[in-house]
Amino acid sequence: MTKSRRTVSTSPAQRISAAIIEKLEQGTKPWVKPWRGVPVSRPLRSCGTPYRGMNTFWLWMVADGCGFASPYWMTY
């Protein structure tokens, strides 16, 4: 008989907190946007509706870390 294993997944709040702590340990305040000479926009859904709340902050961090320039996102 094989014993089933459950993988422990981290919650979105835990992932966001870990990312913020990692940035702070690197000496970067992730809520302060460094000037790159490009217009800054709130992250937008593919239909043009802006994201709200923590999603805005999280998508800004992901876009900055990955070098994305477009404000448009598609999530599920």
All heavy atoms as a GROMACS GRO file, in nm:
protein
  609
    1MET      N    1   0.085  -0.118   0.000
    1MET     CA    2   0.000   0.000   0.000
    1MET      C    3   0.089   0.124   0.000
    1MET      O    4   0.180   0.135   0.078
    1MET     CB    5  -0.090  -0.002   0.123
    1MET     CG    6  -0.183   0.116   0.128
    1MET     SD    7  -0.279   0.119   0.279
    1MET     CE    8  -0.420   0.029   0.224
    2THR      N    9   0.061   0.212  -0.088
    2THR     CA   10   0.140   0.335  -0.100
    2THR      C   11   0.076   0.444  -0.017
    2THR      O   12  -0.045   0.466  -0.022
    2THR     CB   13   0.147   0.380  -0.248
    2THR    OG1   14   0.194   0.273  -0.326
    2THR    CG2   15   0.237   0.500  -0.262
    3LYS      N   16   0.158   0.510   0.056
    3LYS     CA   17   0.112   0.620   0.140
    3LYS      C   18   0.108   0.747   0.055
    3LYS      O   19   0.206   0.782  -0.010
    3LYS     CB   20   0.209   0.636   0.256
    3LYS     CG   21   0.158   0.718   0.369
    3LYS     CD   22   0.262   0.717   0.480
    3LYS     CE   23   0.208   0.781   0.603
    3LYS     NZ   24   0.306   0.779   0.709
    4SER      N   25  -0.007   0.814   0.051
    4SER     CA   26  -0.015   0.937  -0.028
    4SER      C   27   0.046   1.052   0.051
    4SER      O   28   0.033   1.061   0.172
    4SER     CB   29  -0.160   0.969  -0.064
    4SER     OG   30  -0.233   0.999   0.052
    5ARG      N   31   0.112   1.134  -0.021
    5ARG     CA   32   0.175   1.253   0.041
    5ARG      C   33   0.103   1.377  -0.005
    5ARG      O   34   0.071   1.392  -0.122
    5ARG     CB   35   0.322   1.264   0.000
    5ARG     CG   36   0.408   1.161   0.063
    5ARG     CD   37   0.550   1.192   0.026
    5ARG     NE   38   0.639   1.122   0.115
    5ARG     CZ   39   0.768   1.120   0.101
    5ARG    NH1   40   0.824   1.184   0.001
    5ARG    NH2   41   0.844   1.054   0.185
    6ARG      N   42   0.081   1.464   0.087
    6ARG     CA   43   0.023   1.594   0.055
    6ARG      C   44   0.135   1.695   0.053
    6ARG      O   45   0.213   1.702   0.147
    6ARG     CB   46  -0.080   1.635   0.158
    6ARG     CG   47  -0.200   1.544   0.162
    6ARG     CD   48  -0.291   1.588   0.270
    6ARG     NE   49  -0.403   1.654   0.206
    6ARG     CZ   50  -0.497   1.718   0.272
    6ARG    NH1   51  -0.492   1.726   0.402
    6ARG    NH2   52  -0.597   1.773   0.210
    7THR      N   53   0.142   1.769  -0.052
    7THR     CA   54   0.242   1.875  -0.057
    7THR      C   55   0.186   1.998   0.010
    7THR      O   56   0.068   2.032  -0.007
    7THR     CB   57   0.282   1.908  -0.202
    7THR    OG1   58   0.165   1.945  -0.274
    7THR    CG2   59   0.347   1.788  -0.268
    8VAL      N   60   0.267   2.060   0.087
    8VAL     CA   61   0.226   2.182   0.156
    8VAL      C   62   0.255   2.299   0.064
    8VAL      O   63   0.369   2.324   0.028
    8VAL     CB   64   0.302   2.198   0.290
    8VAL    CG1   65   0.261   2.327   0.358
    8VAL    CG2   66   0.278   2.078   0.378
    9SER      N   67   0.149   2.367   0.024
    9SER     CA   68   0.169   2.484  -0.063
    9SER      C   69   0.164   2.610   0.022
    9SER      O   70   0.097   2.616   0.124
    9SER     CB   71   0.062   2.489  -0.172
    9SER     OG   72  -0.065   2.502  -0.115
   10THR      N   73   0.236   2.709  -0.025
   10THR     CA   74   0.237   2.836   0.048
   10THR      C   75   0.123   2.922  -0.002
   10THR      O   76   0.087   2.920  -0.120
   10THR     CB   77   0.370   2.909   0.029
   10THR    OG1   78   0.392   2.929  -0.111
   10THR    CG2   79   0.485   2.831   0.087
   11SER      N   80   0.069   2.999   0.086
   11SER     CA   81  -0.041   3.088   0.050
   11SER      C   82   0.015   3.209  -0.025
   11SER      O   83   0.133   3.240  -0.014
   11SER     CB   84  -0.115   3.133   0.175
   11SER     OG   85  -0.036   3.225   0.248
   12PRO      N   86  -0.070   3.278  -0.100
   12PRO     CA   87  -0.023   3.400  -0.166
   12PRO      C   88   0.034   3.501  -0.066
   12PRO      O   89   0.134   3.567  -0.095
   12PRO     CB   90  -0.149   3.454  -0.235
   12PRO     CG   91  -0.233   3.334  -0.258
   12PRO     CD   92  -0.206   3.244  -0.139
   13ALA      N   93  -0.027   3.512   0.051
   13ALA     CA   94   0.023   3.607   0.152
   13ALA      C   95   0.164   3.569   0.197
   13ALA      O   96   0.249   3.656   0.216
   13ALA     CB   97  -0.071   3.612   0.272
   14GLN      N   98   0.190   3.440   0.212
   14GLN     CA   99   0.324   3.395   0.251
   14GLN      C  100   0.426   3.423   0.141
   14GLN      O  101   0.539   3.463   0.169
   14GLN     CB  102   0.322   3.245   0.285
   14GLN     CG  103   0.249   3.213   0.413
   14GLN     CD  104   0.230   3.064   0.431
   14GLN    OE1  105   0.207   2.990   0.336
   14GLN    NE2  106   0.241   3.018   0.556
   15ARG      N  107   0.388   3.401   0.015
   15ARG     CA  108   0.480   3.428  -0.096
   15ARG      C  109   0.512   3.577  -0.107
   15ARG      O  110   0.627   3.616  -0.127
   15ARG     CB  111   0.422   3.376  -0.228
   15ARG     CG  112   0.422   3.225  -0.239
   15ARG     CD  113   0.397   3.178  -0.380
   15ARG     NE  114   0.291   3.247  -0.450
   15ARG     CZ  115   0.169   3.199  -0.471
   15ARG    NH1  116   0.136   3.081  -0.428
   15ARG    NH2  117   0.080   3.270  -0.538
   16ILE      N  118   0.410   3.660  -0.092
   16ILE     CA  119   0.431   3.805  -0.100
   16ILE      C  120   0.517   3.852   0.016
   16ILE      O  121   0.613   3.928  -0.003
   16ILE     CB  122   0.296   3.879  -0.102
   16ILE    CG1  123   0.223   3.849  -0.233
   16ILE    CG2  124   0.315   4.029  -0.085
   16ILE    CD1  125   0.078   3.893  -0.235
   17SER      N  126   0.488   3.803   0.136
   17SER     CA  127   0.569   3.842   0.253
   17SER      C  128   0.714   3.799   0.236
   17SER      O  129   0.806   3.876   0.267
   17SER     CB  130   0.512   3.779   0.380
   17SER     OG  131   0.383   3.828   0.405
   18ALA      N  132   0.737   3.679   0.186
   18ALA     CA  133   0.873   3.630   0.164
   18ALA      C  134   0.946   3.716   0.062
   18ALA      O  135   1.065   3.748   0.079
   18ALA     CB  136   0.871   3.484   0.121
   19ALA      N  137   0.876   3.756  -0.044
   19ALA     CA  138   0.939   3.841  -0.146
   19ALA      C  139   0.975   3.978  -0.090
   19ALA      O  140   1.082   4.032  -0.119
   19ALA     CB  141   0.846   3.856  -0.267
   20ILE      N  142   0.886   4.036  -0.008
   20ILE     CA  143   0.914   4.166   0.053
   20ILE      C  144   1.034   4.156   0.147
   20ILE      O  145   1.124   4.240   0.145
   20ILE     CB  146   0.790   4.219   0.127
   20ILE    CG1  147   0.680   4.254   0.026
   20ILE    CG2  148   0.824   4.339   0.214
   20ILE    CD1  149   0.545   4.283   0.089
   21ILE      N  150   1.037   4.051   0.229
   21ILE     CA  151   1.149   4.032   0.322
   21ILE      C  152   1.280   4.014   0.247
   21ILE      O  153   1.383   4.071   0.284
   21ILE     CB  154   1.121   3.914   0.416
   21ILE    CG1  155   1.008   3.951   0.512
   21ILE    CG2  156   1.246   3.872   0.492
   21ILE    CD1  157   0.951   3.834   0.590
   22GLU      N  158   1.275   3.938   0.137
   22GLU     CA  159   1.397   3.918   0.057
   22GLU      C  160   1.449   4.050   0.001
   22GLU      O  161   1.568   4.078   0.006
   22GLU     CB  162   1.366   3.821  -0.057
   22GLU     CG  163   1.485   3.791  -0.145
   22GLU     CD  164   1.450   3.697  -0.259
   22GLU    OE1  165   1.354   3.619  -0.246
   22GLU    OE2  166   1.519   3.704  -0.362
   23LYS      N  167   1.358   4.133  -0.051
   23LYS     CA  168   1.399   4.265  -0.104
   23LYS      C  169   1.457   4.352   0.007
   23LYS      O  170   1.557   4.421  -0.014
   23LYS     CB  171   1.280   4.336  -0.168
   23LYS     CG  172   1.230   4.272  -0.293
   23LYS     CD  173   1.319   4.302  -0.409
   23LYS     CE  174   1.258   4.252  -0.538
   23LYS     NZ  175   1.346   4.267  -0.650
   24LEU      N  176   1.394   4.352   0.125
   24LEU     CA  177   1.444   4.432   0.236
   24LEU      C  178   1.583   4.386   0.279
   24LEU      O  179   1.670   4.468   0.310
   24LEU     CB  180   1.347   4.427   0.354
   24LEU     CG  181   1.215   4.501   0.334
   24LEU    CD1  182   1.120   4.472   0.448
   24LEU    CD2  183   1.239   4.650   0.320
   25GLU      N  184   1.605   4.255   0.281
   25GLU     CA  185   1.736   4.202   0.317
   25GLU      C  186   1.843   4.240   0.215
   25GLU      O  187   1.960   4.251   0.248
   25GLU     CB  188   1.730   4.050   0.334
   25GLU     CG  189   1.656   4.008   0.460
   25GLU     CD  190   1.635   3.858   0.471
   25GLU    OE1  191   1.653   3.786   0.370
   25GLU    OE2  192   1.599   3.812   0.581
   26GLN      N  193   1.801   4.262   0.090
   26GLN     CA  194   1.894   4.305  -0.014
   26GLN      C  195   1.918   4.456  -0.010
   26GLN      O  196   1.998   4.509  -0.085
   26GLN     CB  197   1.840   4.268  -0.153
   26GLN     CG  198   1.833   4.120  -0.178
   26GLN     CD  199   1.760   4.087  -0.307
   26GLN    OE1  200   1.710   4.175  -0.378
   26GLN    NE2  201   1.754   3.960  -0.339
   27GLY      N  202   1.845   4.525   0.078
   27GLY     CA  203   1.863   4.669   0.092
   27GLY      C  204   1.771   4.751   0.004
   27GLY      O  205   1.791   4.870  -0.013
   28THR      N  206   1.669   4.689  -0.054
   28THR     CA  207   1.576   4.757  -0.142
   28THR      C  208   1.441   4.769  -0.075
   28THR      O  209   1.390   4.673  -0.020
   28THR     CB  210   1.558   4.677  -0.273
   28THR    OG1  211   1.684   4.659  -0.334
   28THR    CG2  212   1.465   4.747  -0.369
   29LYS      N  213   1.384   4.888  -0.079
   29LYS     CA  214   1.247   4.906  -0.033
   29LYS      C  215   1.157   4.880  -0.153
   29LYS      O  216   1.152   4.961  -0.245
   29LYS     CB  217   1.225   5.048   0.018
   29LYS     CG  218   1.306   5.081   0.141
   29LYS     CD  219   1.285   5.226   0.179
   29LYS     CE  220   1.380   5.265   0.289
   29LYS     NZ  221   1.381   5.409   0.311
   30PRO      N  222   1.087   4.766  -0.157
   30PRO     CA  223   1.010   4.733  -0.278
   30PRO      C  224   0.892   4.825  -0.305
   30PRO      O  225   0.837   4.824  -0.414
   30PRO     CB  226   0.962   4.590  -0.252
   30PRO     CG  227   0.973   4.569  -0.106
   30PRO     CD  228   1.080   4.662  -0.056
   31TRP      N  229   0.852   4.906  -0.209
   31TRP     CA  230   0.741   4.998  -0.231
   31TRP      C  231   0.788   5.131  -0.288
   31TRP      O  232   0.708   5.215  -0.322
   31TRP     CB  233   0.662   5.020  -0.104
   31TRP     CG  234   0.746   5.063   0.012
   31TRP    CD1  235   0.786   5.190   0.044
   31TRP    CD2  236   0.804   4.977   0.110
   31TRP    NE1  237   0.864   5.189   0.156
   31TRP    CE2  238   0.877   5.058   0.200
   31TRP    CE3  239   0.803   4.841   0.132
   31TRP    CZ2  240   0.947   5.008   0.308
   31TRP    CZ3  241   0.872   4.791   0.240
   31TRP    CH2  242   0.943   4.872   0.327
   32VAL      N  243   0.920   5.150  -0.302
   32VAL     CA  244   0.974   5.271  -0.363
   32VAL      C  245   1.019   5.234  -0.504
   32VAL      O  246   1.111   5.155  -0.522
   32VAL     CB  247   1.092   5.327  -0.281
   32VAL    CG1  248   1.154   5.447  -0.351
   32VAL    CG2  249   1.047   5.363  -0.141
   33LYS      N  250   0.955   5.290  -0.603
   33LYS     CA  251   0.985   5.257  -0.741
   33LYS      C  252   1.109   5.334  -0.786
   33LYS      O  253   1.111   5.456  -0.784
   33LYS     CB  254   0.865   5.293  -0.829
   33LYS     CG  255   0.884   5.264  -0.974
   33LYS     CD  256   0.876   5.116  -0.998
   33LYS     CE  257   0.887   5.088  -1.145
   33LYS     NZ  258   0.956   4.968  -1.175
   34PRO      N  259   1.215   5.262  -0.828
   34PRO     CA  260   1.332   5.334  -0.879
   34PRO      C  261   1.300   5.398  -1.013
   34PRO      O  262   1.223   5.345  -1.092
   34PRO     CB  263   1.437   5.223  -0.895
   34PRO     CG  264   1.359   5.098  -0.909
   34PRO     CD  265   1.231   5.118  -0.832
   35TRP      N  266   1.357   5.512  -1.036
   35TRP     CA  267   1.332   5.585  -1.159
   35TRP      C  268   1.402   5.517  -1.274
   35TRP      O  269   1.521   5.491  -1.272
   35TRP     CB  270   1.382   5.729  -1.146
   35TRP     CG  271   1.347   5.810  -1.265
   35TRP    CD1  272   1.430   5.847  -1.364
   35TRP    CD2  273   1.219   5.861  -1.299
   35TRP    NE1  274   1.361   5.920  -1.459
   35TRP    CE2  275   1.231   5.930  -1.420
   35TRP    CE3  276   1.094   5.855  -1.238
   35TRP    CZ2  277   1.124   5.992  -1.483
   35TRP    CZ3  278   0.988   5.918  -1.301
   35TRP    CH2  279   1.004   5.985  -1.421
   36ARG      N  280   1.326   5.480  -1.378
   36ARG     CA  281   1.384   5.419  -1.496
   36ARG      C  282   1.354   5.497  -1.622
   36ARG      O  283   1.384   5.452  -1.731
   36ARG     CB  284   1.332   5.275  -1.514
   36ARG     CG  285   1.384   5.183  -1.406
   36ARG     CD  286   1.360   5.040  -1.439
   36ARG     NE  287   1.217   5.013  -1.460
   36ARG     CZ  288   1.169   4.896  -1.499
   36ARG    NH1  289   1.249   4.798  -1.524
   36ARG    NH2  290   1.039   4.879  -1.515
   37GLY      N  291   1.289   5.611  -1.611
   37GLY     CA  292   1.261   5.693  -1.728
   37GLY      C  293   1.147   5.640  -1.813
   37GLY      O  294   1.134   5.678  -1.928
   38VAL      N  295   1.066   5.551  -1.759
   38VAL     CA  296   0.951   5.500  -1.833
   38VAL      C  297   0.825   5.537  -1.757
   38VAL      O  298   0.827   5.550  -1.635
   38VAL     CB  299   0.958   5.346  -1.851
   38VAL    CG1  300   1.076   5.308  -1.937
   38VAL    CG2  301   0.964   5.274  -1.719
   39PRO      N  302   0.715   5.557  -1.828
   39PRO     CA  303   0.592   5.590  -1.757
   39PRO      C  304   0.547   5.472  -1.670
   39PRO      O  305   0.558   5.357  -1.709
   39PRO     CB  306   0.492   5.618  -1.868
   39PRO     CG  307   0.550   5.563  -1.992
   39PRO     CD  308   0.698   5.554  -1.971
   40VAL      N  309   0.498   5.504  -1.552
   40VAL     CA  310   0.452   5.402  -1.459
   40VAL      C  311   0.300   5.401  -1.461
   40VAL      O  312   0.237   5.505  -1.450
   40VAL     CB  313   0.504   5.430  -1.316
   40VAL    CG1  314   0.449   5.328  -1.219
   40VAL    CG2  315   0.654   5.432  -1.314
   41SER      N  316   0.245   5.284  -1.476
   41SER     CA  317   0.100   5.269  -1.479
   41SER      C  318   0.061   5.161  -1.380
   41SER      O  319   0.139   5.070  -1.352
   41SER     CB  320   0.055   5.228  -1.619
   41SER     OG  321  -0.082   5.194  -1.621
   42ARG      N  322  -0.059   5.172  -1.329
   42ARG     CA  323  -0.110   5.061  -1.248
   42ARG      C  324  -0.123   4.939  -1.337
   42ARG      O  325  -0.155   4.952  -1.455
   42ARG     CB  326  -0.246   5.097  -1.190
   42ARG     CG  327  -0.236   5.185  -1.069
   42ARG     CD  328  -0.369   5.227  -1.016
   42ARG     NE  329  -0.457   5.115  -0.982
   42ARG     CZ  330  -0.582   5.133  -0.944
   42ARG    NH1  331  -0.634   5.253  -0.937
   42ARG    NH2  332  -0.657   5.029  -0.913
   43PRO      N  333  -0.099   4.821  -1.284
   43PRO     CA  334  -0.121   4.700  -1.364
   43PRO      C  335  -0.266   4.693  -1.410
   43PRO      O  336  -0.358   4.723  -1.335
   43PRO     CB  337  -0.089   4.587  -1.267
   43PRO     CG  338  -0.001   4.648  -1.164
   43PRO     CD  339  -0.046   4.790  -1.152
   44LEU      N  340  -0.284   4.656  -1.536
   44LEU     CA  341  -0.417   4.652  -1.595
   44LEU      C  342  -0.453   4.511  -1.639
   44LEU      O  343  -0.368   4.437  -1.688
   44LEU     CB  344  -0.422   4.744  -1.718
   44LEU     CG  345  -0.382   4.890  -1.697
   44LEU    CD1  346  -0.370   4.961  -1.831
   44LEU    CD2  347  -0.482   4.960  -1.608
   45ARG      N  348  -0.580   4.476  -1.622
   45ARG     CA  349  -0.630   4.351  -1.678
   45ARG      C  350  -0.629   4.366  -1.830
   45ARG      O  351  -0.621   4.477  -1.883
   45ARG     CB  352  -0.771   4.323  -1.628
   45ARG     CG  353  -0.776   4.292  -1.481
   45ARG     CD  354  -0.922   4.267  -1.439
   45ARG     NE  355  -0.928   4.233  -1.298
   45ARG     CZ  356  -0.940   4.321  -1.200
   45ARG    NH1  357  -0.948   4.450  -1.228
   45ARG    NH2  358  -0.945   4.281  -1.074
   46SER      N  359  -0.642   4.255  -1.901
   46SER     CA  360  -0.639   4.262  -2.047
   46SER      C  361  -0.749   4.350  -2.104
   46SER      O  362  -0.735   4.406  -2.212
   46SER     CB  363  -0.648   4.122  -2.107
   46SER     OG  364  -0.769   4.060  -2.068
   47CYS      N  365  -0.858   4.368  -2.028
   47CYS     CA  366  -0.969   4.454  -2.074
   47CYS      C  367  -0.946   4.601  -2.040
   47CYS      O  368  -1.026   4.686  -2.077
   47CYS     CB  369  -1.100   4.406  -2.014
   47CYS     SG  370  -1.109   4.418  -1.835
   48GLY      N  371  -0.837   4.633  -1.967
   48GLY     CA  372  -0.805   4.771  -1.934
   48GLY      C  373  -0.844   4.814  -1.793
   48GLY      O  374  -0.813   4.925  -1.752
   49THR      N  375  -0.913   4.729  -1.718
   49THR     CA  376  -0.951   4.761  -1.581
   49THR      C  377  -0.828   4.749  -1.490
   49THR      O  378  -0.760   4.646  -1.494
   49THR     CB  379  -1.060   4.664  -1.530
   49THR    OG1  380  -1.170   4.669  -1.620
   49THR    CG2  381  -1.105   4.702  -1.390
   50PRO      N  382  -0.798   4.851  -1.411
   50PRO     CA  383  -0.680   4.842  -1.324
   50PRO      C  384  -0.701   4.745  -1.208
   50PRO      O  385  -0.811   4.731  -1.157
   50PRO     CB  386  -0.662   4.984  -1.270
   50PRO     CG  387  -0.786   5.057  -1.301
   50PRO     CD  388  -0.862   4.982  -1.404
   51TYR      N  389  -0.594   4.675  -1.172
   51TYR     CA  390  -0.596   4.591  -1.053
   51TYR      C  391  -0.601   4.681  -0.931
   51TYR      O  392  -0.562   4.797  -0.936
   51TYR     CB  393  -0.471   4.503  -1.046
   51TYR     CG  394  -0.478   4.384  -1.138
   51TYR    CD1  395  -0.428   4.390  -1.266
   51TYR    CD2  396  -0.534   4.264  -1.094
   51TYR    CE1  397  -0.434   4.280  -1.350
   51TYR    CE2  398  -0.539   4.154  -1.178
   51TYR     CZ  399  -0.490   4.162  -1.305
   51TYR     OH  400  -0.496   4.054  -1.387
   52ARG      N  401  -0.650   4.626  -0.819
   52ARG     CA  402  -0.662   4.703  -0.696
   52ARG      C  403  -0.593   4.631  -0.582
   52ARG      O  404  -0.562   4.513  -0.589
   52ARG     CB  405  -0.809   4.722  -0.658
   52ARG     CG  406  -0.889   4.794  -0.761
   52ARG     CD  407  -1.033   4.810  -0.722
   52ARG     NE  408  -1.086   4.686  -0.666
   52ARG     CZ  409  -1.204   4.673  -0.612
   52ARG    NH1  410  -1.284   4.776  -0.607
   52ARG    NH2  411  -1.246   4.558  -0.563
   53GLY      N  412  -0.569   4.706  -0.476
   53GLY     CA  413  -0.518   4.649  -0.352
   53GLY      C  414  -0.380   4.588  -0.364
   53GLY      O  415  -0.293   4.638  -0.436
   54MET      N  416  -0.361   4.476  -0.295
   54MET     CA  417  -0.231   4.409  -0.290
   54MET      C  418  -0.188   4.358  -0.427
   54MET      O  419  -0.070   4.345  -0.455
   54MET     CB  420  -0.238   4.294  -0.188
   54MET     CG  421  -0.106   4.240  -0.152
   54MET     SD  422  -0.013   4.372  -0.073
   54MET     CE  423   0.141   4.292  -0.049
   55ASN      N  424  -0.286   4.328  -0.515
   55ASN     CA  425  -0.251   4.282  -0.649
   55ASN      C  426  -0.166   4.385  -0.722
   55ASN      O  427  -0.073   4.350  -0.796
   55ASN     CB  428  -0.377   4.253  -0.732
   55ASN     CG  429  -0.449   4.130  -0.685
   55ASN    OD1  430  -0.388   4.036  -0.636
   55ASN    ND2  431  -0.580   4.131  -0.697
   56THR      N  432  -0.196   4.513  -0.704
   56THR     CA  433  -0.119   4.619  -0.768
   56THR      C  434   0.027   4.612  -0.724
   56THR      O  435   0.118   4.610  -0.807
   56THR     CB  436  -0.177   4.758  -0.733
   56THR    OG1  437  -0.312   4.763  -0.776
   56THR    CG2  438  -0.099   4.869  -0.799
   57PHE      N  439   0.047   4.607  -0.595
   57PHE     CA  440   0.183   4.602  -0.539
   57PHE      C  441   0.257   4.477  -0.585
   57PHE      O  442   0.372   4.483  -0.628
   57PHE     CB  443   0.174   4.608  -0.386
   57PHE     CG  444   0.307   4.605  -0.318
   57PHE    CD1  445   0.391   4.714  -0.325
   57PHE    CD2  446   0.348   4.494  -0.248
   57PHE    CE1  447   0.514   4.712  -0.263
   57PHE    CE2  448   0.470   4.491  -0.184
   57PHE     CZ  449   0.554   4.600  -0.193
   58TRP      N  450   0.192   4.362  -0.578
   58TRP     CA  451   0.255   4.235  -0.616
   58TRP      C  452   0.293   4.235  -0.764
   58TRP      O  453   0.404   4.195  -0.802
   58TRP     CB  454   0.162   4.119  -0.583
   58TRP     CG  455   0.215   3.987  -0.626
   58TRP    CD1  456   0.162   3.906  -0.722
   58TRP    CD2  457   0.330   3.919  -0.577
   58TRP    NE1  458   0.237   3.793  -0.734
   58TRP    CE2  459   0.341   3.798  -0.646
   58TRP    CE3  460   0.425   3.950  -0.480
   58TRP    CZ2  461   0.444   3.708  -0.622
   58TRP    CZ3  462   0.528   3.859  -0.457
   58TRP    CH2  463   0.536   3.740  -0.526
   59LEU      N  464   0.202   4.280  -0.852
   59LEU     CA  465   0.232   4.280  -0.995
   59LEU      C  466   0.342   4.380  -1.029
   59LEU      O  467   0.423   4.357  -1.119
   59LEU     CB  468   0.105   4.306  -1.076
   59LEU     CG  469   0.002   4.193  -1.070
   59LEU    CD1  470  -0.126   4.234  -1.142
   59LEU    CD2  471   0.057   4.063  -1.125
   60TRP      N  472   0.349   4.493  -0.957
   60TRP     CA  473   0.461   4.586  -0.977
   60TRP      C  474   0.594   4.518  -0.943
   60TRP      O  475   0.692   4.533  -1.014
   60TRP     CB  476   0.445   4.709  -0.890
   60TRP     CG  477   0.364   4.820  -0.952
   60TRP    CD1  478   0.341   4.842  -1.084
   60TRP    CD2  479   0.299   4.926  -0.882
   60TRP    NE1  480   0.263   4.954  -1.101
   60TRP    CE2  481   0.237   5.008  -0.979
   60TRP    CE3  482   0.287   4.958  -0.749
   60TRP    CZ2  483   0.164   5.120  -0.946
   60TRP    CZ3  484   0.214   5.071  -0.716
   60TRP    CH2  485   0.153   5.151  -0.813
   61MET      N  486   0.597   4.444  -0.831
   61MET     CA  487   0.720   4.375  -0.791
   61MET      C  488   0.760   4.271  -0.894
   61MET      O  489   0.877   4.260  -0.931
   61MET     CB  490   0.702   4.308  -0.655
   61MET     CG  491   0.715   4.403  -0.538
   61MET     SD  492   0.703   4.319  -0.378
   61MET     CE  493   0.829   4.195  -0.388
   62VAL      N  494   0.663   4.193  -0.943
   62VAL     CA  495   0.692   4.089  -1.041
   62VAL      C  496   0.741   4.152  -1.172
   62VAL      O  497   0.840   4.108  -1.231
   62VAL     CB  498   0.568   4.000  -1.066
   62VAL    CG1  499   0.590   3.908  -1.184
   62VAL    CG2  500   0.533   3.921  -0.942
   63ALA      N  501   0.674   4.258  -1.217
   63ALA     CA  502   0.712   4.324  -1.341
   63ALA      C  503   0.854   4.381  -1.331
   63ALA      O  504   0.934   4.368  -1.424
   63ALA     CB  505   0.613   4.436  -1.374
   64ASP      N  506   0.885   4.442  -1.218
   64ASP     CA  507   1.018   4.499  -1.199
   64ASP      C  508   1.124   4.389  -1.196
   64ASP      O  509   1.229   4.401  -1.260
   64ASP     CB  510   1.025   4.581  -1.070
   64ASP     CG  511   1.157   4.652  -1.053
   64ASP    OD1  512   1.194   4.728  -1.146
   64ASP    OD2  513   1.223   4.631  -0.951
   65GLY      N  514   1.095   4.280  -1.127
   65GLY     CA  515   1.191   4.171  -1.117
   65GLY      C  516   1.215   4.100  -1.248
   65GLY      O  517   1.324   4.050  -1.275
   66CYS      N  518   1.113   4.095  -1.334
   66CYS     CA  519   1.125   4.025  -1.463
   66CYS      C  520   1.156   4.119  -1.579
   66CYS      O  521   1.177   4.073  -1.692
   66CYS     CB  522   0.996   3.949  -1.492
   66CYS     SG  523   0.963   3.816  -1.376
   67GLY      N  524   1.155   4.249  -1.553
   67GLY     CA  525   1.184   4.346  -1.659
   67GLY      C  526   1.070   4.370  -1.755
   67GLY      O  527   1.091   4.414  -1.868
   68PHE      N  528   0.946   4.342  -1.712
   68PHE     CA  529   0.831   4.364  -1.799
   68PHE      C  530   0.801   4.513  -1.809
   68PHE      O  531   0.804   4.584  -1.710
   68PHE     CB  532   0.708   4.292  -1.746
   68PHE     CG  533   0.720   4.142  -1.738
   68PHE    CD1  534   0.647   4.071  -1.646
   68PHE    CD2  535   0.804   4.072  -1.822
   68PHE    CE1  536   0.656   3.934  -1.637
   68PHE    CE2  537   0.815   3.934  -1.815
   68PHE     CZ  538   0.740   3.865  -1.723
   69ALA      N  539   0.770   4.559  -1.929
   69ALA     CA  540   0.739   4.700  -1.949
   69ALA      C  541   0.589   4.724  -1.966
   69ALA      O  542   0.540   4.832  -1.937
   69ALA     CB  543   0.814   4.754  -2.071
   70SER      N  544   0.516   4.625  -2.015
   70SER     CA  545   0.373   4.643  -2.040
   70SER      C  546   0.295   4.636  -1.908
   70SER      O  547   0.323   4.553  -1.823
   70SER     CB  548   0.322   4.531  -2.133
   70SER     OG  549   0.183   4.540  -2.146
   71PRO      N  550   0.194   4.723  -1.894
   71PRO     CA  551   0.114   4.720  -1.772
   71PRO      C  552   0.003   4.614  -1.777
   71PRO      O  553  -0.068   4.593  -1.680
   71PRO     CB  554   0.053   4.860  -1.766
   71PRO     CG  555   0.039   4.899  -1.908
   71PRO     CD  556   0.159   4.839  -1.978
   72TYR      N  557  -0.014   4.545  -1.891
   72TYR     CA  558  -0.125   4.450  -1.906
   72TYR      C  559  -0.090   4.312  -1.855
   72TYR      O  560   0.019   4.260  -1.880
   72TYR     CB  561  -0.166   4.442  -2.054
   72TYR     CG  562  -0.229   4.570  -2.102
   72TYR    CD1  563  -0.155   4.664  -2.170
   72TYR    CD2  564  -0.362   4.598  -2.075
   72TYR    CE1  565  -0.211   4.783  -2.212
   72TYR    CE2  566  -0.420   4.718  -2.115
   72TYR     CZ  567  -0.343   4.808  -2.184
   72TYR     OH  568  -0.400   4.925  -2.224
   73TRP      N  569  -0.186   4.254  -1.783
   73TRP     CA  570  -0.169   4.122  -1.722
   73TRP      C  571  -0.292   4.038  -1.752
   73TRP      O  572  -0.402   4.088  -1.764
   73TRP     CB  573  -0.154   4.134  -1.570
   73TRP     CG  574  -0.026   4.196  -1.531
   73TRP    CD1  575   0.004   4.330  -1.525
   73TRP    CD2  576   0.093   4.128  -1.492
   73TRP    NE1  577   0.132   4.349  -1.484
   73TRP    CE2  578   0.191   4.226  -1.462
   73TRP    CE3  579   0.127   3.994  -1.477
   73TRP    CZ2  580   0.316   4.194  -1.421
   73TRP    CZ3  581   0.254   3.962  -1.436
   73TRP    CH2  582   0.348   4.061  -1.409
   74MET      N  583  -0.268   3.907  -1.756
   74MET     CA  584  -0.379   3.810  -1.764
   74MET      C  585  -0.354   3.709  -1.654
   74MET      O  586  -0.250   3.646  -1.650
   74MET     CB  587  -0.382   3.741  -1.899
   74MET     CG  588  -0.417   3.836  -2.013
   74MET     SD  589  -0.419   3.757  -2.173
   74MET     CE  590  -0.559   3.651  -2.156
   75THR      N  591  -0.445   3.701  -1.559
   75THR     CA  592  -0.430   3.608  -1.447
   75THR      C  593  -0.554   3.520  -1.439
   75THR      O  594  -0.656   3.547  -1.501
   75THR     CB  595  -0.412   3.683  -1.314
   75THR    OG1  596  -0.524   3.769  -1.295
   75THR    CG2  597  -0.285   3.766  -1.314
   76TYR      N  598  -0.542   3.416  -1.362
   76TYR     CA  599  -0.656   3.327  -1.342
   76TYR      C  600  -0.675   3.297  -1.196
   76TYR      O  601  -0.589   3.320  -1.116
   76TYR     CB  602  -0.640   3.197  -1.420
   76TYR     CG  603  -0.518   3.119  -1.383
   76TYR    CD1  604  -0.524   3.017  -1.290
   76TYR    CD2  605  -0.395   3.147  -1.443
   76TYR    CE1  606  -0.411   2.945  -1.257
   76TYR    CE2  607  -0.282   3.074  -1.409
   76TYR     CZ  608  -0.291   2.974  -1.317
   76TYR     OH  609  -0.180   2.902  -1.284
   0.00000   0.00000   0.00000
